[in-house]
Amino acid sequence: MALKVKAVERLLKFTKDENDPGVYRYVMKPELYSSLSQTKVIREAALRSGVSQGVMKACWDAAGEVIKAWATEGHSVALPGLGSMRFGLRSKAVEDVNDVKTSLIESRRIIFTPSVDLKDELANTSIQITCIDRTGKEVKRVTSTSGEVEDNEGGDTNAGGTNAGGTNAGGTGDNTGGNEGGNTGDTPTGGEEGGM
């Protein structure tokens, strides 16, 4: 199985100047499949474990309640086979202790830390990148295996300056990893983050 990614050529502007013509860059983001319902996940887990769907649903619901209760008490809770989760927050920093108040908290967050096994599994999963130019035409396909990127045969090897294996262009795009549970490129100014 491979993860599918689209690299779409987009016009990016790095200033608010109306005269800034901007630059075209290929911005990658994962193609997300349809969301799997809880019922489908429970059915599949029941098949793999050999227990009935009713028992699996009861266990699933109980585990969810325990995780929710302990995480909201401030614990980092293990998610079997996946890693751990905890609640955190994003808030403004202040110089004077007298200015500390709950209104400084901008958002409460769920922070997921993947297990080493899950990270290794993801690292060893191949990635298929489809490059699409500004006119909507597919211009290149790239396949990676375990971190090494190789071009598939066929397609334009230059593709008008594509950087299909490159990094996030201009802070847009999805950096969805690490223990922060995803970062869409926005970095708060003057904020701090801490776990609870």
C-alpha positions in Angstrom: 0.0 0.0 0.0 1.3 3.5 -0.8 0.3 6.9 0.5 -0.9 9.2 -2.3 0.3 12.9 -2.4 -0.6 15.7 -4.9 1.9 18.4 -5.8 -0.2 21.2 -7.3 1.4 24.2 -8.9 0.0 27.3 -7.1 0.7 31.0 -7.2 2.2 32.1 -3.9 2.6 35.7 -2.7 5.0 36.4 0.2 4.1 40.1 0.7 0.8 42.0 0.9 2.0 44.3 -1.9 -0.6 44.3 -4.7 2.3 44.8 -7.3 4.0 41.6 -6.1 3.5 39.2 -9.0 4.1 36.2 -6.8 5.9 33.0 -7.8 4.6 29.6 -8.9 5.6 26.7 -6.7 4.5 23.1 -6.4 2.8 22.6 -3.1 2.4 19.1 -1.8 -0.4 17.8 0.4 -1.7 14.3 1.1 -4.7 13.0 -0.7 -7.1 12.0 2.0 -9.4 9.0 1.5 -12.9 9.0 2.8 -13.3 8.9 6.6 -13.9 5.4 8.0 -16.9 5.2 10.2 -16.5 3.9 13.8 -18.8 1.0 12.8 -16.5 -0.1 10.0 -13.4 0.1 12.2 -15.1 -1.9 15.0 -16.2 -4.5 12.4 -12.7 -4.9 11.0 -11.1 -5.1 14.5 -13.6 -7.8 15.5 -12.7 -9.8 12.4 -9.0 -9.5 13.2 -9.3 -10.4 16.9 -11.9 -13.1 16.6 -14.3 -11.5 19.1 -17.9 -10.5 18.4 -18.7 -7.0 17.2 -20.8 -6.4 20.3 -17.8 -7.2 22.6 -15.5 -5.1 20.4 -17.8 -2.1 20.5 -18.2 -2.4 24.3 -14.3 -2.5 24.7 -13.9 0.4 22.2 -16.4 2.6 24.0 -14.9 1.7 27.4 -11.4 2.5 26.2 -12.6 5.8 24.7 -14.2 6.8 28.0 -11.1 5.9 30.0 -8.8 7.8 27.6 -11.0 10.8 27.7 -11.3 10.8 31.5 -7.5 10.4 32.2 -6.4 12.8 29.5 -8.7 15.5 30.9 -7.1 14.9 34.3 -3.7 15.8 32.8 -2.3 12.4 32.1 -0.5 11.3 29.0 -2.5 8.3 28.0 -1.2 5.3 26.0 -3.1 4.4 22.8 -2.2 0.7 22.2 -0.2 0.2 19.1 -0.3 3.9 18.1 1.5 6.0 20.7 0.1 8.4 23.3 -2.1 11.5 23.6 -2.4 14.3 26.0 -4.1 17.7 26.1 -2.1 20.8 25.7 -2.8 24.5 25.1 -1.6 27.5 23.1 -1.4 30.7 24.9 0.1 34.2 24.9 3.2 34.9 27.0 3.2 37.7 29.4 6.1 39.4 31.3 4.3 40.2 34.6 2.9 37.4 36.8 -0.1 39.7 37.6 -1.1 39.5 33.9 -1.5 35.7 34.0 -5.2 34.8 33.5 -7.2 32.2 31.7 -8.1 34.7 28.9 -4.4 34.3 27.7 -5.3 30.7 26.6 -6.0 30.9 22.9 -6.8 27.2 22.3 -6.9 23.8 24.0 -5.3 21.1 21.9 -4.9 17.3 21.7 -1.3 16.3 21.2 -0.6 12.9 19.7 2.9 11.4 20.0 3.3 8.4 17.7 5.1 5.2 18.9 8.4 4.2 17.4 6.7 1.3 15.6 4.1 3.6 14.0 6.9 6.0 12.9 8.9 3.2 11.4 5.8 1.8 9.6 5.2 5.3 8.1 8.8 5.7 7.1 8.8 2.4 5.3 5.5 3.1 3.4 6.0 4.2 -0.2 4.7 7.5 -1.3 3.2 8.2 -4.8 3.3 11.9 -5.8 1.2 13.2 -8.7 2.4 16.5 -10.0 -0.3 18.8 -11.5 0.6 22.1 -13.2 -1.4 25.4 -13.0 -3.6 24.4 -15.9 -4.7 21.2 -14.1 -2.7 18.9 -16.3 -0.8 15.9 -14.8 2.9 16.5 -15.7 4.8 14.0 -13.6 4.6 11.0 -11.2 7.1 10.3 -8.6 7.4 7.2 -6.3 9.4 7.0 -3.1 10.4 4.0 -1.1 11.8 4.4 2.4 12.9 8.0 2.0 14.5 7.6 -1.5 12.7 9.2 -4.3 12.7 7.8 -7.8 10.9 9.0 -10.9 8.5 6.7 -12.7 9.2 6.1 -16.4 7.3 8.4 -18.6 6.2 12.0 -18.0 8.3 15.1 -18.2 11.4 14.9 -16.1 11.7 18.6 -15.6 7.9 19.5 -15.5 8.5 23.2 -15.7 10.7 23.5 -12.6 8.9 21.1 -10.3 10.3 20.4 -7.0 8.3 17.3 -6.3 10.6 16.0 -3.6 11.2 19.4 -2.1 10.1 21.0 1.1 7.1 23.0 2.1 6.8 26.2 0.0 6.4 29.4 1.8 4.9 27.9 4.9 1.8 26.6 3.2 0.9 23.0 2.9 0.5 20.3 5.5 3.2 19.4 7.9 1.4 16.6 9.6 3.7 14.8 11.8 5.6 15.0 15.0 4.0 15.2 18.4 2.1 18.4 17.8 -0.7 16.6 16.0 -0.3 18.6 12.8 0.9 22.0 11.9 -0.6 23.9 9.0 2.2 26.4 8.8 0.9 29.0 11.1 3.3 29.9 13.9 1.8 32.0 16.7 3.5 35.2 17.5 4.6 35.6 21.0 2.9 32.4 22.1 4.0 29.5 24.1 2.8 26.0 24.2 2.7 23.6 27.1 1.1 20.4 28.0 -1.2 19.9 30.8 
